[in-house]
């Protein structure tokens, strides 16, 4: 079986539409479909034959992508009994207003992005027929990159501002072709999505909201972690090199990581292992040997890499790759 077909098995997809249902059953069936997405429906509007459709896929990394097309309604509150995650949505068509738990309202235009943790209440009121792409990323998928102690909350990113414009464009393009994406094609989207999301979370987590110096340290640590991401493939990546890149002393950099409960060397090793783990199950790198993958991400020897990988994930790289392709 070709690698692409094997990986396609890992993608969980489902679709739903009210079009084939009797009118009397449509709204209840729609609530059931939204409950599957852990979206609490407050009320539905309109008269006559209510219409709604959803196309959903869950990627190999566990990130859920759902495109929703429906009549006006309200999504309000929070759904219990779900794994901790960060959600985000981009308005593809229609008009909507985001209301945060403190009552602050943000009218949304097409392309605007909203986000928040699953354990914080919010209300999204769609005033017209609408289309929405909603994405949910488990915290475990973001965990290795959230070293800085950010405090995710409900936020709003206008599409016409800075990097938000690039982020929104990527999300809208993903929504356009969602039903036809394979896991191979989705993998770079997942990686870009994670980087964009973490950057947005860090940008919105202002030092003033975190208490001055603590917030400034968190923001500085986030920038340093971004630099480390660009240097992971360099076997000569050292504490001194990163400190010099940011104009700080190695001692200060050590203290910065310690303030987040981490050590520099442990963080770098974890990030390298995560990159290797992703490559081991990626069809794009199926032709690379395990040794080539470990050297690609800065490890100096395959034996050391195999030992570190087993310590981190409980299986050898070879066993991990084999289990992912069966």
N, C-alpha and C positions, 0 to 999 in steps of 0.2 A: 504494500500500500504506500503511495507517495506521501511524503511528509505533510503536505498541505491537507490531504484528506484525513490524516491522523489527527492533526491539530484541530480540524473542524469539529471533531467529536467533543472537544472540551468546551465549545461554545454552547451555552444554553439559550435558546431563542423561543419566543412565543408571540403570538399576535391575537388581538381581539377586536371585534367590531360589533356594534349594536344593530347593524344594518339588517341582519337576517332574523332579528328577534321581534316578537309581537310588541306593539307599542307599550302595552301594560307592564312588560317585563324589563324594558330597556334601562330605566333609571336604577333599579335594584341591581341589574347585571353590571351596570357601569360602576356602581359603588364597589361591587365585588372585585372587579378588575383593578380599580384604584387601590383597594385594600391589598391586593397582591403586590402592588408597588409600594405599599406602606404610605400611601397618600390619603389622609383623612378628608373626605369630601364634606364640606359644611352644608352646602345647598346647591341645587342645580336650577337654572333659570330656563326661560323659553317656554313655549307651548307646543303642543302637537308631538310629532315624532322626534323625540330626543335622539341626537346622533353623537356618537363618540367612537374613536378607534385608537388603539395603541399598538405599537410595534416595539418589542423589547428584546434585547440580547444582553447576556452576562458574559463578560470576557474571561479568558483564562486567568487573569489576575483577580477576578472577582468584582470588577467594576461593572455596574449596571447602567446601560444606556436605554432610554425609553423615549420614543417620539410619540407625543399625544396630540390628537386632533379632535376638537370637541366644541360643543356649544358652551355658552357662558356658564360659569359656576364659581364656587369658592372652595379653595383648599385651605383648611384651617386647623390649627392645633399641632399635635405631634402624635405619631403612631408608636405605641409601646411595643415591647417584645420584639425588638430588632437589634441587630448588632450595631455597635457604635460605628458611625460613618459620617463622612462629610458629603452633603448633597450640593448640587448646583443646577441651575436651570437657565436656559437662554430662550427668550421670547422670539419665536420665529414669525408669528403673525398675530394680529389682534392688539387689544389694549388690556393692560393689567395694572394693579396697584399692590405693592408689597407693604404690609403693615407689620412692624416688629412688635415684640412683646411689650415695649415701653410706649407703644402707640404711634411711634414715628412712621410716617408714610412716605413711600417713594413711588411716584408714577413711573411705569416702565414703558419704554419705547422699543420697537422691534430691534433686536440685537443686544439689548441690555442683558447683563448676567447678574443673577442673584445666587447666594450660597449661604450655607450654615450647617451646623452640626445637627444630627438627628434628634438630640435630646433637648433642643431649644424650640419653643413654640413660635410660630409665625403664621400669618394669613396672607394668602395670595388670592386676590379677587379679580377674576376675568370678567370684564364688562361687556365683551363681545365674543363672537366665535373666535377661537384661537388655535394656534399651534405652538407647542412647547417641547423642547428637548430637555429632559431631566436626567441627570447623571448622579449616581451614588457610588462613592469610593470608600470602601472599608478603611477604618483607621489603621488596620494592620498593613494595608497596602501603602499607606503614607508614613507609617511609624518610623522606618529607618531614616526618613528625610526630615522628620519633625524634631530634630535635636533641640532647637531653640524652644523654650517653653512658651509657645504661642497660646493664646486663649481664643480659639475660634468662636465666632458669634455670627448671627445673621448679618449679611452684608450685601451691598449693592454696587455693581460696577457698570457705569455708563459706557456704552459701546464706542462712543466717539472720543474717548480720552486715552491717549498714550497706548501702552501695551494692551489695554483692554480691547482696543480695536482689533489687534492681531488675534487675541484669545477668542473674541466673539466670532471672528471670521472662520477660525478653525472649527469651532463648535457648530456653526451653521452649515459649513461644508460637510461635516460629519453627519449631521442630521439629513442632508440631502441624499446621501448614499447609504444610510444606515442599514437598510434591508439587504444590500448587496455585499457588505463588507465580510471578508473572511478574517480568521484570527491572525493570519499573516499580515494583512493590511491594517488590522486594528492595533497591532502591537506598537508601532511608532506613535499612533494617536494616544495610546495609554501613557507612554513615556512623556510625550509633550504635555498631555493633560496634567499629569502629576507635577511637572515642573512649573507650569503656569499656575496651578492651584496653590502650590506652596508659596510661590512668589506673591500671589495676591493676598494670601493669608498673612504673610509677613508684612506686606505693605499696609494692610488695613489695621494691623496690630500696633498702633502708634505708641511710641514711648510715653507720651503724656497719659495714655490710657492704662499703661502698665506701671506707672509710678516712676517716671524720670529715668534714673540711672539703670534700673533693672531692664526697662524697655530698650534703652540704648544698647545695652550689652546683648540683648536678644537679637536686635536688628543687626548688630555687628557680626554676631555669630552666624546668622543666616547668610550674610554676604560671604563670609569665610567658607561656609559649607558649599556655597555655589562655586567658589573658586576651586575647592577640592574636587568637585564633580568634574571639572574640566581637566584635572590633572591626574585622575585615577589610573590612567594607562601608563603613566610615567613611573618606572620602578624606582626612580630617584626622588620621588615625592617624600619630603621630610617636613617635620615641624618647622625647621629653620627656613626652608624655602617658602612655605606658606606665610610665615611671620614676615619675612622680607617683602613678599608680594603685597602685604597690607600695611607695611611700615610700622609694625609693632615688634616687641621683643618676644622671643620664644617663651619666656616665663609668663608674660601676659597672656599669650595664646593658650598655654597650659591651664592657667587659672580660668580662662573664659570657658573652656570645655568642662573643667571641673565644676563650674557654677551650674552647668546643665546636667551634672551627674555622669559625665562621660570622660574618657581619656582620648586624646588625639589619635593614638595608634589604634585603639579599639574601634573608633569611628571609621577610620580609613579602611581597616580590614573588613568591617561589616559592609561598607559601601561597595568595596571590590567584590566581596562574596555575592552581594545582591546582583551586581552586574553580571558576574559569571553565571549565577543561577538562571537569570533571564536568558542568557545566550544558550545555555545548555538545552533549553526546551523550545528555542526559537527555530522554526523551519528556515529562517534566513541564514542561520549559522550551523545548519545540520552538517555541512561539509567540513567544518572545523573540528579538529581533534580536541580532546579535553586539555591537553598540554597547550595547544594554540590559544584556547580560550583563556586559560589562566595567565599566560604571558601577555595576552592582549589587554588584561586589566591590572598589570603591574606586579603580579606575583613572580618571585624569582626562581621558583622551582615547583614542579608538579607534585612532588611528595609533600612539601610543606602545604601546598594548596589543598590537596586531598585531605590531609589531617585537619586543617582549619575548617574545611567544608563539612566534614563529618561532625566536628564539634558543634558547628552552628546549626545544622539541619538534621543530624541524626542518621544520615545515610552518606555513602560515598558519592562523588560526582557521577561516576558511571552508573550506579544504581538509580540515582535521581533521574538521569537522562533516560534510562531504560524504562522506568515506571511511567514517565510522562508520555512515552510513545507507545504504550500498550493499551 
